[in-house]
Structure formats: structure tokens, C-alpha cells
Amino acid sequence: MDLRIHKAIAQKLEEGLSGGWLSDYLVAWHGPSGQLAPNVTVWRGADRTDDEVRAYIDAVLTGIVPAQDIEVVAEL
């Protein structure tokens, strides 16, 4: 796991929590040892649609987490 990247992801997701875009999130790392890649699951905020949250998350995590490694699920 790359701690610098993990912190950058967490910072952006915390901003999403504060802004009401998300109700929660999980950052997991997968892959072979030495080549771990981030995988992000976000739970959308109550007043947001899946499409709105997907667009927001894709924009803030561009270049950090590939879109195929981001999952948006209904609120908790």
C-alpha cells in the first residue's frame, strides 16, 4: 500500500463526506504483494443519486483510482 496515495484518497473522500456527497466510504487495497492498487467503495449521501455521486467521485479521484475500481452503493 502506498501511504501517500491512501492519504490523498482519504482526504478527497472526507471532503465528499463534509459536502454531503457521501455517507461513508471504504478504501481497500488489492493485488499481489508489492503491486497493491486501491479499490474504493462509497455510500452516497441521502440527497444524491448514484449518477451524481459517480460523476463527483470519478472527477475527484481521476488519476488516483481507476473508474473500474470505484463502486457507488445506496446510502447506509
Residue frames as a rotation matrix with the C-alpha (Angstrom) as fourth column:
MET 1
0.581 0.814 0.000 0.00
0.814 -0.581 0.000 0.00
0.000 0.000 -1.000 0.00
ASP 2
-0.459 -0.663 0.591 1.23
0.643 -0.707 -0.294 3.45
0.613 0.245 0.751 -0.89
LEU 3
-0.205 0.368 -0.907 0.54
0.916 -0.254 -0.310 5.58
-0.344 -0.894 -0.285 2.20
ARG 4
-0.845 -0.144 -0.514 0.83
0.004 -0.965 0.264 8.84
-0.534 0.221 0.816 0.24
ILE 5
-0.793 0.593 -0.138 -1.87
-0.162 0.013 0.987 7.72
0.587 0.805 0.086 -2.21
HIS 6
-0.311 0.687 -0.657 -4.02
0.840 0.522 0.148 6.34
0.444 -0.506 -0.739 0.61
LYS 7
-0.447 0.085 -0.891 -3.92
0.626 -0.681 -0.379 9.71
-0.639 -0.727 0.251 2.39
ALA 8
-0.940 0.096 -0.326 -4.76
-0.286 -0.741 0.608 11.57
-0.183 0.665 0.724 -0.83
ILE 9
-0.579 0.771 -0.263 -7.77
0.226 0.463 0.857 9.31
0.783 0.437 -0.443 -1.44
ALA 10
-0.229 0.484 -0.845 -8.95
0.970 0.189 -0.154 9.63
0.085 -0.855 -0.512 2.17
GLN 11
-0.746 -0.088 -0.660 -8.64
0.262 -0.950 -0.169 13.43
-0.612 -0.299 0.732 2.07
LYS 12
-0.882 0.424 -0.206 -10.79
-0.384 -0.393 0.836 13.67
0.274 0.816 0.509 -1.06
LEU 13
-0.363 0.776 -0.516 -13.36
0.445 0.631 0.636 11.25
0.818 0.001 -0.575 0.34
GLU 14
-0.439 0.163 -0.883 -13.51
0.854 -0.230 -0.467 13.14
-0.279 -0.960 -0.039 3.65
GLU 15
-0.911 0.132 -0.391 -14.28
-0.223 -0.955 0.197 16.29
-0.347 0.267 0.899 1.64
GLY 16
-0.649 0.695 -0.308 -17.10
-0.163 0.268 0.949 14.34
0.743 0.667 -0.061 0.00
LEU 17
-0.317 0.502 -0.805 -18.44
0.886 0.459 -0.063 13.39
0.338 -0.733 -0.590 3.43
SER 18
-0.645 -0.013 -0.764 -18.34
0.474 -0.791 -0.387 17.01
-0.599 -0.612 0.516 4.59
GLY 19
-0.879 0.248 -0.406 -20.08
-0.451 -0.709 0.543 18.17
-0.153 0.661 0.735 1.41
GLY 20
-0.054 0.935 0.351 -22.91
-0.609 0.248 -0.753 15.65
-0.791 -0.254 0.556 1.70
TRP 21
-0.021 -0.022 -1.000 -21.88
-0.956 0.292 0.014 13.68
0.291 0.956 -0.027 -1.38
LEU 22
-0.357 -0.239 -0.903 -21.13
-0.086 0.971 -0.224 10.57
0.930 -0.002 -0.367 0.68
SER 23
0.709 0.515 0.482 -22.49
-0.557 -0.011 0.831 8.97
0.433 -0.857 0.279 3.83
ASP 24
0.566 -0.615 0.549 -19.48
-0.299 0.467 0.832 6.64
-0.768 -0.635 0.080 4.21
TYR 25
0.608 -0.413 -0.677 -16.58
-0.697 0.130 -0.705 5.10
0.380 0.901 -0.209 2.30
LEU 26
0.716 -0.472 0.515 -14.12
0.001 0.738 0.675 2.23
-0.698 -0.482 0.529 2.34
VAL 27
0.455 -0.674 -0.582 -10.65
-0.866 -0.181 -0.466 2.17
0.209 0.716 -0.666 0.79
ALA 28
0.729 -0.246 0.639 -9.22
-0.055 0.909 0.413 -1.32
-0.682 -0.336 0.649 0.28
TRP 29
0.023 -0.801 -0.599 -6.03
-0.956 -0.192 0.221 -2.43
-0.292 0.568 -0.770 -1.42
HIS 30
0.755 0.291 0.588 -5.80
-0.124 0.943 -0.308 -5.46
-0.644 0.160 0.748 -3.69
GLY 31
0.748 -0.480 -0.458 -3.29
-0.498 0.050 -0.866 -7.23
0.438 0.876 -0.202 -5.87
PRO 32
0.578 -0.611 -0.540 -0.04
0.584 0.773 -0.249 -9.10
0.570 -0.171 0.804 -5.47
SER 33
0.627 -0.431 -0.649 2.45
0.570 -0.314 0.759 -8.10
-0.531 -0.846 0.049 -2.81
GLY 34
-0.440 -0.855 -0.274 4.43
0.483 -0.483 0.730 -5.07
-0.757 0.189 0.626 -3.90
GLN 35
-0.951 0.167 0.259 1.82
0.173 -0.404 0.898 -4.11
0.255 0.899 0.356 -6.50
LEU 36
-0.383 0.854 -0.351 -1.22
0.818 0.136 -0.559 -3.27
-0.430 -0.502 -0.751 -4.40
ALA 37
-0.816 0.240 0.526 -3.80
0.199 -0.738 0.644 -0.98
0.543 0.630 0.555 -6.02
PRO 38
-0.863 0.504 0.033 -6.61
-0.250 -0.370 -0.895 0.96
-0.439 -0.781 0.445 -4.33
ASN 39
-0.582 0.813 0.023 -10.25
0.514 0.346 0.784 -0.05
0.630 0.468 -0.620 -4.56
VAL 40
-0.970 0.228 0.084 -12.88
-0.229 -0.737 -0.636 2.41
-0.083 -0.636 0.767 -3.29
THR 41
-0.346 0.935 -0.078 -16.47
0.805 0.339 0.488 1.80
0.482 0.106 -0.870 -2.23
VAL 42
-0.985 0.099 0.140 -18.60
-0.151 -0.892 -0.425 4.85
0.083 -0.440 0.894 -1.44
TRP 43
-0.306 0.941 -0.146 -22.08
0.941 0.276 -0.196 5.05
-0.144 -0.197 -0.970 0.02
ARG 44
-0.513 0.113 0.851 -23.92
0.441 -0.816 0.374 8.00
0.736 0.568 0.369 -1.47
GLY 45
-0.977 0.208 -0.052 -25.45
-0.087 -0.606 -0.791 10.78
-0.195 -0.768 0.610 0.57
ALA 46
-0.412 0.899 0.147 -29.21
0.552 0.375 -0.745 10.74
-0.725 -0.226 -0.651 1.15
ASP 47
0.454 0.628 -0.632 -29.88
-0.043 -0.693 -0.719 13.66
-0.890 0.354 -0.288 -1.21
ARG 48
-0.260 -0.643 -0.720 -27.70
-0.841 -0.216 0.497 12.41
-0.475 0.735 -0.484 -4.07
THR 49
0.862 0.490 -0.130 -28.28
-0.480 0.704 -0.524 9.96
-0.165 0.513 0.842 -6.91
ASP 50
0.525 -0.674 0.520 -25.88
0.453 0.738 0.500 7.21
-0.720 -0.027 0.693 -7.90
ASP 51
0.479 -0.312 0.821 -25.09
0.830 -0.142 -0.539 9.05
0.285 0.939 0.191 -11.15
GLU 52
0.832 -0.156 0.532 -24.34
-0.222 -0.973 0.060 12.34
0.509 -0.168 -0.844 -9.34
VAL 53
0.715 -0.572 0.402 -22.03
-0.406 0.130 0.905 10.62
-0.570 -0.810 -0.139 -6.87
ARG 54
0.513 -0.525 0.679 -20.34
0.719 0.695 -0.004 8.59
-0.470 0.490 0.734 -9.62
ALA 55
0.609 -0.257 0.750 -19.58
0.500 -0.610 -0.615 11.78
0.616 0.750 -0.243 -11.58
TYR 56
0.820 -0.282 0.498 -18.30
-0.523 -0.723 0.452 13.53
0.232 -0.631 -0.740 -8.44
ILE 57
0.642 -0.579 0.502 -16.09
-0.140 0.555 0.820 10.63
-0.753 -0.597 0.276 -7.31
ASP 58
0.557 -0.441 0.704 -14.73
0.820 0.428 -0.380 9.99
-0.133 0.789 0.600 -10.80
ALA 59
0.702 -0.258 0.664 -13.76
0.131 -0.869 -0.477 13.67
0.700 0.422 -0.576 -11.01
VAL 60
0.715 -0.418 0.560 -12.05
-0.696 -0.503 0.513 13.93
0.067 -0.757 -0.650 -7.61
LEU 61
0.449 -0.558 0.698 -10.23
-0.189 0.704 0.685 10.60
-0.873 -0.439 0.211 -7.91
THR 62
0.993 -0.119 -0.010 -9.12
0.005 0.123 -0.992 10.99
0.119 0.985 0.123 -11.55
GLY 63
0.324 -0.946 -0.032 -5.51
-0.442 -0.121 -0.889 9.91
0.836 0.302 -0.458 -11.85
ILE 64
-0.372 -0.413 0.831 -5.56
-0.928 0.135 -0.348 8.30
0.031 -0.901 -0.434 -8.41
VAL 65
-0.478 0.328 0.814 -8.11
-0.103 0.900 -0.423 5.46
-0.872 -0.287 -0.397 -8.66
PRO 66
-0.981 0.144 -0.128 -9.27
-0.111 0.124 0.986 3.99
0.158 0.982 -0.105 -11.99
ALA 67
-0.338 0.937 0.089 -13.04
-0.926 -0.348 0.144 4.27
0.166 -0.034 0.986 -12.53
GLN 68
0.172 0.414 -0.894 -13.40
-0.337 0.878 0.341 0.49
0.926 0.242 0.290 -12.69
ASP 69
-0.502 -0.417 -0.758 -12.05
0.551 0.521 -0.652 0.29
0.667 -0.745 -0.032 -9.12
ILE 70
-0.933 0.306 0.190 -14.72
-0.355 -0.696 -0.624 2.61
-0.059 -0.650 0.758 -7.70
GLU 71
-0.546 0.811 -0.209 -18.12
0.648 0.567 0.508 1.33
0.531 0.143 -0.835 -6.58
VAL 72
-0.797 0.424 0.429 -21.06
-0.551 -0.801 -0.232 3.56
0.245 -0.422 0.873 -5.62
VAL 73
-0.635 0.618 -0.463 -23.80
0.615 0.767 0.181 2.00
0.467 -0.170 -0.868 -3.50
ALA 74
0.286 0.858 0.426 -27.02
0.244 -0.496 0.833 3.27
0.926 -0.135 -0.352 -1.95
GLU 75
-0.094 -0.302 0.949 -26.87
-0.723 -0.634 -0.274 5.14
0.684 -0.712 -0.158 1.32
LEU 76
-0.888 -0.296 -0.352 -26.40
0.035 0.720 -0.693 3.23
0.459 -0.627 -0.629 4.57
